């Protein structure tokens, strides 16, 4: 690499990192703005603001019913307006990064964010992080377009905005960067991860400067797990791995049910708000993202039946909110469900296993991380997030064990994930694996231009007249491949007026003139052969000491197979776009 190229590469790297800093600041400020807007809506509607479950407890029963109904109706109208006019640009940041050119629709982005704002501000049991991350990514896309950044760098800047959003929303810069790298980009390559880390770190620093950073579940004095006690977290991982796909499938079932009612979108969200309000009359603690209940599970004793009741109520509240079509994330509700599930498993194990001296809150924390990792299909992100949320290094070992086990169990049991892009990427990888391992024996066709080695030259000439080919394959009496006779060689014989009557094909054949294939070759290997071959077909030989001619593979058949697989990939991507649009 020349000095000029090195300087150009260094300049590009500095430029990208510099804009990552800007995306971090802009992302953090957009999260702060969302928080303030959410509290403003609460004050306008209820006269108070703060954690929505605390606000809900202070309201009368009829206001608990009315507030989520109003929020659902307004959110539905905003979402209906967003979907009323289609845009050529993406309306989801994951779609913009993975499938698009980094451009996000400003109109749809703002309307979707406002819709989510009214849902979470009025008690919707859904994660506010979805709208926050989208808003941060939208700001990054707007800045990139304003600066006329190219598509490749614009996608990276939008990804930086997403990482900054996660970092600012949760106070987790490492997990914020890995979230986008692991889930959205599907790679931990430092060329992509570096800018994400910078953006996430700057966002976290910005939140500290404005004075609103605080570890969500800080527990620095967590007891270390030693010796064989680690087995309980293997068991916890297995149980969580079974439960997490069920939670996600339940969300899908409720979505499908609401859609089948045929109710218009804005009324559908209002109906969801009414049903949620009826639940909040009895259990106001299931409003919002569940932060206060998780804190109580960590620091207060709970009877097992209270945990069960709260778990079922929260899952139902989330299913009603998500199922009605509300915009937001189930990221935070997944942490809640994991906390309650971990607490229940811990209570059970501590009661039946004598001598087990693990504190209950450790099960709660590990359950959160394991459930999040299994639901998102991003175990590394989940491990880092719980570590940063708690600032407890002692938590890491049991967290690794349970989260990784839960991830693999969940993937074995069901093809379901919190984010469609994860499923599409896995499906694409399976299709590519199929491409790599598909064998040529599926494409072998009979060879029509075959002659015995004792055939006359005139027979080969007649075959060239009958078939538009450049080579005739030559075999012996036992069908063992001998080589090919090239049309150009026979043409040369005729031009030189040589006597061909006494010659047989054995006299003019070329044994190694064309490359040969075997039936167990992969499509990739066969493609490499065709790249350097100008003809349309290649012979396929058996894998024996004296290889027999089995047939031919046509270049067009190979290309058709590739096209079919590419069509499957495109269909998978379209499905991802459709699903993300519906959600």
WOTA-V22740 format. One record per residue. RES is the residue in three letters. NEAR is the number of other ideal C-beta (glycine too) atoms within 12 Angstrom. Layout:
RES & NEAR
RES & NEAR
This chain:
UNK & 9
UNK & 8
UNK & 9
UNK & 10
UNK & 11
UNK & 12
UNK & 13
UNK & 14
UNK & 16
UNK & 15
UNK & 14
UNK & 21
UNK & 21
UNK & 17
UNK & 21
UNK & 32
UNK & 27
UNK & 22
UNK & 34
UNK & 42
UNK & 29
UNK & 32
UNK & 53
UNK & 45
UNK & 35
UNK & 37
UNK & 56
UNK & 46
UNK & 31
UNK & 39
UNK & 44
UNK & 31
UNK & 28
UNK & 38
UNK & 30
UNK & 19
UNK & 27
UNK & 39
UNK & 26
UNK & 18
UNK & 32
UNK & 34
UNK & 16
UNK & 19
UNK & 27
UNK & 30
UNK & 15
UNK & 22
UNK & 22
UNK & 22
UNK & 31
UNK & 44
UNK & 35
UNK & 23
UNK & 33
UNK & 42
UNK & 26
UNK & 21
UNK & 28
UNK & 16
UNK & 19
UNK & 13
UNK & 25
UNK & 35
UNK & 28
UNK & 27
UNK & 42
UNK & 50
UNK & 35
UNK & 31
UNK & 49
UNK & 47
UNK & 32
UNK & 32
UNK & 46
UNK & 42
UNK & 25
UNK & 33
UNK & 41
UNK & 26
UNK & 20
UNK & 32
UNK & 26
UNK & 16
UNK & 14
UNK & 13
UNK & 23
UNK & 14
UNK & 28
UNK & 35
UNK & 38
UNK & 43
UNK & 53
UNK & 43
UNK & 40
UNK & 41
UNK & 44
UNK & 33
UNK & 33
UNK & 32
UNK & 25
UNK & 38
UNK & 35
UNK & 43
UNK & 31
UNK & 25
UNK & 23
UNK & 35
UNK & 38
UNK & 30
UNK & 32
UNK & 42
UNK & 43
UNK & 33
UNK & 42
UNK & 45
UNK & 38
UNK & 44
UNK & 51
UNK & 48
UNK & 45
UNK & 49
UNK & 53
UNK & 59
UNK & 55
UNK & 52
UNK & 39
UNK & 46
UNK & 43
UNK & 43
UNK & 47
UNK & 46
UNK & 52
UNK & 51
UNK & 46
UNK & 51
UNK & 52
UNK & 45
UNK & 43
UNK & 52
UNK & 47
UNK & 32
UNK & 35
UNK & 36
UNK & 26
UNK & 17
UNK & 19
UNK & 11
UNK & 28
UNK & 18
UNK & 21
UNK & 19
UNK & 33
UNK & 35
UNK & 37
UNK & 44
UNK & 52
UNK & 54
UNK & 55
UNK & 57
UNK & 55
UNK & 60
UNK & 53
UNK & 56
UNK & 55
UNK & 55
UNK & 49
UNK & 48
UNK & 47
UNK & 46
UNK & 34
UNK & 42
UNK & 40
UNK & 34
UNK & 45
UNK & 52
UNK & 46
UNK & 38
UNK & 50
UNK & 52
UNK & 36
UNK & 39
UNK & 46
UNK & 48
UNK & 33
UNK & 27
UNK & 20
UNK & 24
UNK & 14
UNK & 14
UNK & 21
UNK & 31
UNK & 31
UNK & 24
UNK & 42
UNK & 50
UNK & 35
UNK & 37
UNK & 51
UNK & 51
UNK & 35
UNK & 37
UNK & 52
UNK & 38
UNK & 23
UNK & 33
UNK & 37
UNK & 20
UNK & 17
UNK & 19
UNK & 9
UNK & 22
UNK & 25
UNK & 18
UNK & 23
UNK & 32
UNK & 38
UNK & 22
UNK & 29
UNK & 15
UNK & 15
UNK & 31
UNK & 21
UNK & 19
UNK & 31
UNK & 12
UNK & 13
UNK & 13
UNK & 26
UNK & 24
UNK & 20
UNK & 34
UNK & 38
UNK & 29
UNK & 31
UNK & 45
UNK & 42
UNK & 28
UNK & 33
UNK & 48
UNK & 37
UNK & 27
UNK & 34
UNK & 50
UNK & 31
UNK & 26
UNK & 41
UNK & 38
UNK & 24
UNK & 30
UNK & 39
UNK & 28
UNK & 20
UNK & 33
UNK & 28
UNK & 18
UNK & 23
UNK & 32
UNK & 20
UNK & 12
UNK & 18
UNK & 11
UNK & 22
UNK & 21
UNK & 31
UNK & 28
UNK & 24
UNK & 34
UNK & 43
UNK & 36
UNK & 31
UNK & 47
UNK & 42
UNK & 29
UNK & 29
UNK & 49
UNK & 39
UNK & 25
UNK & 35
UNK & 42
UNK & 27
UNK & 20
UNK & 30
UNK & 36
UNK & 37
UNK & 45
UNK & 50
UNK & 43
UNK & 45
UNK & 45
UNK & 36
UNK & 30
UNK & 43
UNK & 45
UNK & 31
UNK & 26
UNK & 42
UNK & 38
UNK & 20
UNK & 17
UNK & 16
UNK & 28
UNK & 14
UNK & 21
UNK & 12
UNK & 22
UNK & 34
UNK & 20
UNK & 22
UNK & 36
UNK & 37
UNK & 23
UNK & 33
UNK & 46
UNK & 39
UNK & 30
UNK & 47
UNK & 46
UNK & 37
UNK & 44
UNK & 54
UNK & 44
UNK & 38
UNK & 47
UNK & 44
UNK & 54
UNK & 48
UNK & 44
UNK & 44
UNK & 45
UNK & 44
UNK & 46
UNK & 49
UNK & 51
UNK & 49
UNK & 48
UNK & 50
UNK & 50
UNK & 49
UNK & 43
UNK & 46
UNK & 50
UNK & 42
UNK & 35
UNK & 41
UNK & 38
UNK & 30
UNK & 22
UNK & 29
UNK & 23
UNK & 13
UNK & 13
UNK & 19
UNK & 8
UNK & 12
UNK & 25
UNK & 17
UNK & 34
UNK & 29
UNK & 33
UNK & 35
UNK & 43
UNK & 46
UNK & 47
UNK & 50
UNK & 55
UNK & 53
UNK & 53
UNK & 55
UNK & 52
UNK & 56
UNK & 54
UNK & 49
UNK & 48
UNK & 50
UNK & 49
UNK & 38
UNK & 42
UNK & 40
UNK & 30
UNK & 44
UNK & 50
UNK & 40
UNK & 37
UNK & 50
UNK & 49
UNK & 38
UNK & 37
UNK & 40
UNK & 38
UNK & 24
UNK & 30
UNK & 20
UNK & 25
UNK & 45
UNK & 29
UNK & 27
UNK & 45
UNK & 46
UNK & 29
UNK & 31
UNK & 50
UNK & 48
UNK & 31
UNK & 34
UNK & 49
UNK & 37
UNK & 24
UNK & 30
UNK & 41
UNK & 27
UNK & 17
UNK & 22
UNK & 23
UNK & 19
UNK & 29
UNK & 36
UNK & 42
UNK & 39
UNK & 35
UNK & 39
UNK & 37
UNK & 31
UNK & 35
UNK & 29
UNK & 23
UNK & 25
UNK & 27
UNK & 17
UNK & 19
UNK & 26
UNK & 22
UNK & 16
UNK & 22
UNK & 27
UNK & 19
UNK & 18
UNK & 27
UNK & 24
UNK & 35
UNK & 21
UNK & 24
UNK & 32
UNK & 28
UNK & 23
UNK & 16
UNK & 32
UNK & 18
UNK & 35
UNK & 33
UNK & 37
UNK & 25
UNK & 31
UNK & 19
UNK & 29
UNK & 23
UNK & 33
UNK & 20
UNK & 26
UNK & 41
UNK & 26
UNK & 16
UNK & 29
UNK & 25
UNK & 15
UNK & 14
UNK & 22
UNK & 14
UNK & 26
UNK & 27
UNK & 37
UNK & 42
UNK & 46
UNK & 39
UNK & 34
UNK & 25
UNK & 15
UNK & 15
UNK & 24
UNK & 23
UNK & 36
UNK & 36
UNK & 32
UNK & 39
UNK & 43
UNK & 27
UNK & 27
UNK & 17
UNK & 30
UNK & 33
UNK & 19
UNK & 16
UNK & 25
UNK & 20
UNK & 11
UNK & 11
UNK & 8
UNK & 17
UNK & 11
UNK & 25
UNK & 13
UNK & 12
UNK & 25
UNK & 23
UNK & 37
UNK & 23
UNK & 25
UNK & 34
UNK & 32
UNK & 23
UNK & 22
UNK & 12
UNK & 26
UNK & 32
UNK & 26
UNK & 34
UNK & 40
UNK & 28
UNK & 28
UNK & 20
UNK & 31
UNK & 26
UNK & 34
UNK & 23
UNK & 24
UNK & 40
UNK & 26
UNK & 16
UNK & 27
UNK & 29
UNK & 15
UNK & 13
UNK & 24
UNK & 14
UNK & 26
UNK & 22
UNK & 37
UNK & 42
UNK & 43
UNK & 37
UNK & 33
UNK & 24
UNK & 19
UNK & 15
UNK & 8
UNK & 16
UNK & 25
UNK & 26
UNK & 37
UNK & 32
UNK & 32
UNK & 37
UNK & 40
UNK & 28
UNK & 26
UNK & 17
UNK & 28
UNK & 37
UNK & 20
UNK & 17
UNK & 28
UNK & 26
UNK & 16
UNK & 21
UNK & 27
UNK & 18
UNK & 15
UNK & 22
UNK & 25
UNK & 19
UNK & 18
UNK & 28
UNK & 27
UNK & 18
UNK & 22
UNK & 33
UNK & 25
UNK & 17
UNK & 25
UNK & 32
UNK & 26
UNK & 23
UNK & 35
